[in-house]
Amino acid sequence: MILINLLPHREAARKRRREAFYGTLGAAAILGVLIAGLGYLWFEAQISAQRSTNGFLQAEIKKLEVEIKEISTLQEEMPRCARASRRSKTCRATATCPCTCSMNWSGNCPMACT
């Protein structure tokens, strides 16, 4: 019987399989790091966009708060203006000179009455 030594062949095949395994493992690790990096960049972009939107909304909210404050002051002035308007109407109906009426509630006459 002829004896053939196959051990060097088996050892070389095992070495090729081990190198292929480590190469695949390294490629998978690099691909994993690449995917994780892309995911990180995507999340950072989303966070940045959200912060930008939040900044815009906060600026608009401040503008609206100023407008609301102006509206509330106008609403506080409305009854006073309505009373002044009613006084002016009644004064015009009863007075012969508009200055006489305005002097009664404002204290000064802007024009001379003749």
Secondary structure, DSSP 8 states (H G I E B T S, - for coil): ------HHHHHHHHHHHHHHHHHHHHHHHHHHHHHHHHHHHHHHHHHHHHHHHHHHHHHHHHHHHHHHHHHHHHHHHHHHHHHHHHHHHHHHHH-SSHHHHHHHHTS--SS---
